[in-house]
């Protein structure tokens, strides 16, 4: 007894769907694996984002400190300049007094 054309078509369809199920199983497995990898990558990105925010915050703090140190340095230089002028003035005054003492004798 030979199978009829209908039976052959049914067997071919069954084979086709069995192959499709195998392919789908492989695809689902790959998708699950990719989803896990994506979750790991997203977690790493979130961690990197937090670290970046922290770094930017630190940079802002350093920038504020740097500006403050510049102001302090500038003020210190101004004070030093004032003190130098006073020292020069005092030194000139002392020389003047010494020279007067010699001339007064």
NORTAPE-V162983 format. One record per pair of residues at least 12 apart in sequence whose ideal C-beta (glycine too) atoms are under 6 Angstrom apart, sorted by sequence separation. I is the first residue (numbers start at 1). J is the second residue. D is the distance in Angstrom with one decimal. If there is no record, write none. Layout:
# NORTAPE-V162983
i=I j=J d=D
i=I j=J d=D
This chain:
# NORTAPE-V162983
none
